[in-house]
Amino acid sequence: MDLKEVHSVYFIGIGGIGMSALARYFNAMGKKVSGYDKTPSPLTDTLQKERIDIHFEDWGEAVVGKLDKTSTIVIYTPAVPTDFGELEALRDMGYVMMKRAQMLGYITRYTKGIGVAGTHGKTTTSTMLAHVLHQSIGCNAFLGGISSNYGTNLLLDSSSDISVVEADEFDRSFLQLHPFGGVLTAVDADHLDIYESASALLEGFELYINKIDPEGFLLIHDTIQLPSACKQIRYGLSREADIQGMNLRYEAGTFRMEIRVYDEVWQNVILGVPGIHNAENALAVIGVSLELGVSKEAIIEGLQSFKGVKRRFEYIIKEPNRVYIDDYAHHPTEIKALLSSIRLLYPEKRVLGIFQPHLFSRTRDFMPEFARSLSELDELIVLPIYPARELPIEGITSEALVGQVSGDKGQVLSPDAAIEYVTKSDWDVLLTIGAGDIDRIVQPLRERLI
């Protein structure tokens, strides 16, 4: 279907972070946008304020009578069960239906798409890149998080042919994209419920980077060895990198480093967001921006003025004697990177972490690794596992995870009990960590602590 002939777009799972960016995109184009989501959330509240119609019950076959088949596209998320009533009814009636990734593929086919892929760092890297480009040469961006600079997950610029998108490996969605350039941040094992093995996941990433235009480019972390037909630019903290970060430090209240960009050294570059992982993300952003023609001065200014992404190393409270940071980390490698950055920023401080495991399968596949990463905390609270799309797995529980954490420093509590415990506990730095619905305790915690 030609998008010019489309008058309405209907979303199944409209409240998802990636789906909502597309909903906003079509709303900005003047299409009639509506959709279903399982539960209300701050994001669906915002969409409704933007005059997007949303309902929270499965209309089943009744949905057919509400949508004109000849002028409607249905976009759905793979997170919705295949036997969901509305999905089955619309499919049976022959509506034009696309997964979210297919629509992003359409957009990247007809623009200069920059796909940011990797098992960690996609959202922060793509949002940082979008900010640098938006402040300099302009871009469109479909983000997997809410930019703290702009308060949205969608940036639009009708004068730009550049589109920044997250290339999501879940459900092999990134294979639907047609990028001109890209970033590959990490290929650690994850989503083994989809790929079944780390080698199969690696093969998926190789397939993806070989979808990049041969005339384009790939910024690839210097720990990754994968062939591609396009130009590769390696970034990282090692001497072998084409773009290398050096002398990372926290100085005068800001996170800084020197950067060797090919044969030139950029001195005393200030990052708007702290963290070792964010320093590496910034290196990738530098490489992409230079390839797209952004000046050194504009890149440095953009990196310094970048305010981050909601739930990515987000400061909730920042006082001289008490700090509270909320982070989306849901993989052992991400937790390790988070805690390494915390120790760099706040050495000798007592750190209390509240962690919510995401998915029974991920907890099962990486339980020893989770335990090792979480053991770096001074004190740990683990919430019950967030199941998302999964059913429980026998023996895979938060109690089992705490049992593997060293030092007898962990306990399992409900969200409400965790809030009560934290308000009466002794700590210097508090972290809420996880990708489920742990974000729902962030505001109650803040209100109790300030």
Secondary structure, 3 states (H helix, E strand, C coil): CCHHHCCEEEEECCCCHHHHHHHHHHHHCCCEEEEECCCCCHHHHHHHHCCCEEECCCCHHHHHHHCCCCCEEEEECCCCCCCCHHHHHHHHCCCEEEEHHHHHHHHHHCCEEEEEECCCCHHHHHHHHHHHHHCCCCCEEECCCCECCCCCCEECCCCCCEEEEEECCHHHHHHHCCCCEEEECCCCCCCHHHHCCHHHHHHHHHHHHCCCCCCCEEEEECCCCCCCCCEEEEEECCCCCCEEEEEEEEECCEEEEEEEECCEEEEEEEECCCCHHHHHHHHHHHHHHHHCCCCHHHHHHHHHHCCCECCECEEEEEECCEEEEEECCCCHHHHHHHHHHHHHHCCCCCEEEEEECECHHHHHHCHHHHHHHHCCCCEEEECCCECCCCCCCCCCCHHHHHHHCCCCCEEECCHHHHHHHHHHCCCCEEEEEECCCHHHHHHHHHHHHC
